[in-house]
């Protein structure tokens, strides 16, 4: 049988353009990480233009609603990919993502933001996010970790691009018009970028010893490897999303950095969040998911202990770069491990369940940091607990992150 072609090229070359499409799709979807840019302008808009007093906490809530809906939708999107195919599913998610931003531009209350941006936009991203990842895992049985890492690279780097664009647009046309511009742009771009997405015919490119179809979702849930992967993913996301949520205040309150520099460093950390994805993906390919996970937890533990023992500016910069980088690493490591351990036959539904660990970490990490701040008056107490969790993750990875021994059937 002749090798399939993509974009008029042999599939071995053309498949990299699918990775590029996925990277650009994720660049649009990852704009959620720029939400902090909207908080102050939205608070001012509701207070000054609509005469309604709102708090920064209320305006932050759409961010949490979005992440929760995003994570919960991911497992449900697997069946859509099976029935509609990757192109139509990604296009549907793109339309809903754009509509979420457009609905937000007409919001007359924070509750309308929760529904329009948080729910509609969150569902859209939850549907679209898994498609490029599933496509990369099918087309790259030989370099799966690297391909997935590059595909999700855009999500991590998105804040660097979209935050700056949002800031300029808010200054030029106002916050609500910025939502509308972003929504229209995302709707158009995501639909266009979705069109080339496809799965390889048959079993895809020549496999490298990894079965193309092994475990369905039900059988995956009966393995120790799944619970080990889910637990490790949760700890990695808890530490990383906690670091994202408190990066600026820890810089100013704990490390004593000037506010302007602390704000600028958030963009610097985002580079590590993006770069950690292909780096950990390639490490997973070269070694094993188990080795990559253990390296991640070693770095998370070392960074947390360093911040606890010696919270000076230099330590802060290095520690948070590592924490953000390890979060990015898990967003490549976990999907690659899911495909390696459980195959690609039922991959969208399998990884959808694994991805719930991200949603749990998104809720637990920032809430845990807030609890420590409220009860102790500062954020320093976060770090010894995260170090202990990293040790738990290290032991869990060593004991459970192995390919399932059960034969599928």
N, C-alpha and C positions, 0 to 999 in steps of 0.2 A: 504493500500500500504506500502511495506517495505521501511524503510529508506535507501536511496542510500549509497553506500560505496565509499570510496576514499583511494587509496594506501593500499587496503586490510583491512581498518579500517572502523568503523562506521563514517558516514559523519561528525558527531558532533566533532570527533577528527581529522579525516583526512583533514578536511577543513583548519586546521592550517598549514598544509604543503603547501597548495596553497598560504597562506599568506607568508610563508618563500620563496617560489619561486618568488612571486611578490617583496618581499624585495630585493632579490638578483638581480632580473632584474633591479630594480630601482637603485641599487648600481652601475651597469654598466652604465645605462642611465645618471645618475647624474654626470658623469665625466666631463660634461661641466663646473661645478663649479670649476674645477681645471685649467681652461684656463689660469689664471694669471701666472701659472708656466711656460707656453710656450712662454709668450710674449717676454721676454728678449732673450732667445735662438733663437727664430724665427727671431727677429730683427737682431741679430748677423749673423745668417745663410744667410739671404738675402743680408746683407751688405758685409760680408766677403767672402762668398762662391760664390754668384751669382753676386756680384758687383752692386747691386741695393740698393740705399738708400731708406729705409722705416722708417716711424715713429712708435712709440708705438701706436699711435691712429689708424693707418692703421692696425696694427696687432691685435688690440682689436676688429676691426669691425667683424671678423668671429663670435665672441661671440654674438654680437647683432643680426647678421643675423640668427644665429642658434636659438636664443630665439624667434625671430619673426616667423620664419618658423615653429618651434615647436608649437607655440601657434595657428597659422593659420591652421596647419594640423590637430590638435586635433578634431575640429568639423567634418572634412571630414572623419576621421577614423571610426566614428560611423557606417557608412554604411558598411565598410569593415568587422567590427566585426559581423554585422548581416548576411552578405553573406558568409564569410569564416569561421566564428567561432573564438573563442579567441585564440586557439593554433596557427592556421595558420596565423592569423593577427599579433600576437606577433612575430612569427618567421620571417615574412616578414619585420616587423619593425627592428628586430635584424640584419637581413642581410644588410639592408640599413644603419643602424647605423655603423656596422663594415666597410662597403664599404666607408662610409664618412671619417672615420679615415684613411683607406688605401689610398684613393684618395689624402688625405691631405699629405701623406708621399711622393708623387710624385710631389707636387705643385712646380712650378718654379716661381710663383708670388703670391702676396697676393690676386689677383683676382681669381686665381685658388683655393685658400683656401676658399674664399667666396662661390664658387660654390660647391667644393667637401665636405668640412667640414660643412660649413654653411647651404647649401641647401640640399644636399643628407643626411648628418648626421641629420640635423634638421627634415627632413621629416621622417626619420627612427624613431627618438625618439618620434615625434608627433604621429606616428602610434602605437608604442609599449606602450607608457606611460599609455594610458587610459585602456589598456586591463586588467592588474592585478587589477586596481581600480574597473573596472566593475565586475570582477569575485568576488572580496571581497564583494561588495555591494549585490550581488545575494546570496552568501553562508552565509552571516551573517546578516539576518534581525534583530537579537536580539542584536548584539553587533557591529553594522555597523561602528560607529565612531572609535572604537578601532581597528577594523580589517583594515579599510582604513588607519588609522594613522600608524599602523605597516607596511602596504604594502608600503607606500611612505616614510617610515623611511630611507630606503636605499638611496633615492635620496638626502636627506639632509645630511647624513653622508658620502656620496660618496667622497666629497672633502678631508676629513680626510685621506681616504685610497688612492685614486687615485693620489692626489697631491704628496704624499710622494713617491709612486711608480714611478710616472712620473719623479720626481726629480732625483731619483736613476738611472733610465734608461737613462735619458738625459746625465747624467755624464758618464755613461758606454758606450753607443752606439751612442749618438747624438740625436738631436731633431727629425729629419725626420724618423730615424729608430724606435724611440719611438712611433710615430704615427702608424707605420706599425705593431709593436708588439701589441699595444692596439687594433688596428682594427681587427687583426686576432683573438685575445683572445675574444673580444666582440662578433664577429660574431659567434664563436663556442659556447660560454657560453650562449648567448641570445637564440639561436636556441634550445639548449638542455633544458634550463629552461622554454621555451615556451611550450614544448610538453605536460606537465601535465595539462595545464590550460583548464578549462572547466566550463560551466554553470551547475547548478543543473537541473535535469530533472523536467519538469512541472513547478510548481511555486517555487520549491526549498524547503528548510527546513521550518518548521512550522513558519508562520509569527507571529509577535507580535503586531498585530493591525494596521500595516502599509500595505496598499494595495500593491500587487506586481506589478500591472499595472494600472497606473492612467493617467498621462498626457503625450501626445506625445510632440515633440519639438514645433510644431506650437501652441498647446494649452498652453504650458508653457510660451511662449513669450507674451501671453495675460494676464498674471497675474501680480499683484503688487509684489508678493513675488519674482519673478524672477528679477525684476529691483532692488529691495532692496538687494537681494543676490549679484547681479552683481556689484552694486555700492560699497557695503561693501567689497567684494573680491578685487576690484580694489584698494581701499584705503589701505587695509591691505597689498597687494602686492607692491604698490608704496612705502609705508614706509619701508617694509622689503628689497626689492631689492635695494632701495636707500642706506640702511644701509650696504648691502653687497658690493655695488660698491665703497663706500667711507670709509669703516671701517679702513683701514690702514692709509690713509692720515689724517683722523680726529684724530686718535690716536696720530700721530706725530705732526700735525700742531695746533690742538685745545687743546688736553689734555696734550701735552708735553711729550709723552712717547717715549722712545728710539726706533729707527726703528726696531731693531731685535725683541724686545718685541712686538711691534705692529704687526709684521708679525706672530709671534707665537700665538698671541691672535686671529687671524683670524681662526686658527684651533680650538681654544677653543670655539669661537662663533658658529662654525659649529656643535659642539656637541649639542648646544641649538637648532639650526635649525632642527636637526634630532629629538631630544628629545621632542620638542614642538608638533610634529605630533601625537604620541600616547597619550600624555597628554591631548591635546585639543580634540582629538577624543574621549577619555574616558569621558571627561567633557561634550561633546556634547551628548553622550549616557545617562549620568546620569541626565543631566538637559535638555537643549534645544539648538538648533543652535543659537537662539536669545540671550540666556544667555552667551553662549561661545563667540559670537561676541562682546557683550558689554564688557565682561571681557578683550578681546583682545584690544579693543580700549581704555579702561581705562589704560591698561599697556603701550600701544604705546604713549598715551598722557602724562602719568606720566614720561616715559623715556625721551621723547622729551623735556618736560619742565625742567627736571633736567639737561639735557645737556646744555640747553640754559642759565639757571640761574647759574649753578655751574660746569663748564667744567673742572673738575680735573680728574686725572687718575682713582680714585675709581668710580666716577660717570660714566665715559666712559665705564668701564668694565661692570658695572651693566646695564647701559642703552642699550648698544649694544647687550648684552646677551638677554635682553628682546625683542629688536627689531627683532633679528634673530629668537628667539624662537616663536614670534608671527607670523612671516612669515611661519615658519614650521607649526604652528597651523592652519593657513588658508588653507594650502594644505591638511589638513585632514578635517577641518570643512566644507569647501565648497562642496567637493564631498559627504560627509555624509548628508549635508543639502539638496543637490540636490535630492538624493534618498529619503530622508524623506518627502520632500515637493511634489515631482513630480513622485514618484514611480520608478520602475526599468525596466518597459517594454521597454521604449525608452531611457534608461539611457545613453548609450554611446553618442548618438547625443545630448541629453539634457546637459550633463556635458561638452561636447565639446564646446557648446556655452557659458556656464558659464565660462569655462576656458579661454576664450578670455580676460577676465578681468586680468588674469595673464600676458598675452602678452602686454596688454595696460600698466599695471604697470611696466613691464620690460623696456618698452620704456620711460615712463614718469618719473620714479624714478631717474635713473642715469642722464637723460638729465636735469631734474630739479635741481639736485645737482650741475651739471656742470655749469648751468646758474647762480646759486647763487654764485658759486666760481668765475666765470668770472666777474660778475657785482659788487660784494662786496669785492673780494679779499680773501675770506675765506668761510668756510663751516658752521659757526655758525648760519647764517641766515636761514639755512634749517630747524632747529628744531622748531621755533615758528610756521612755516607754517604747518609742519607735525602735531603739536599739535592741530591746528585748524581743520585740516582734520580729525584727530581722533575724535574730538567733532562732526563733521558732520557725521562720521561713527556711532558714538554712538547713535545719534538721529535717523539716518536712520534705524539702527538695531532695535531700540525700536519701531519705527513706522511701519516698513514693513516686518521684518523677522518673519513672521507667516505663518503657513500652509495655502495654498490657500483655500478660502471659496467656490470657484466655483466647482461645481460637474463636473467631466469629462464626456464628451459625444461626 
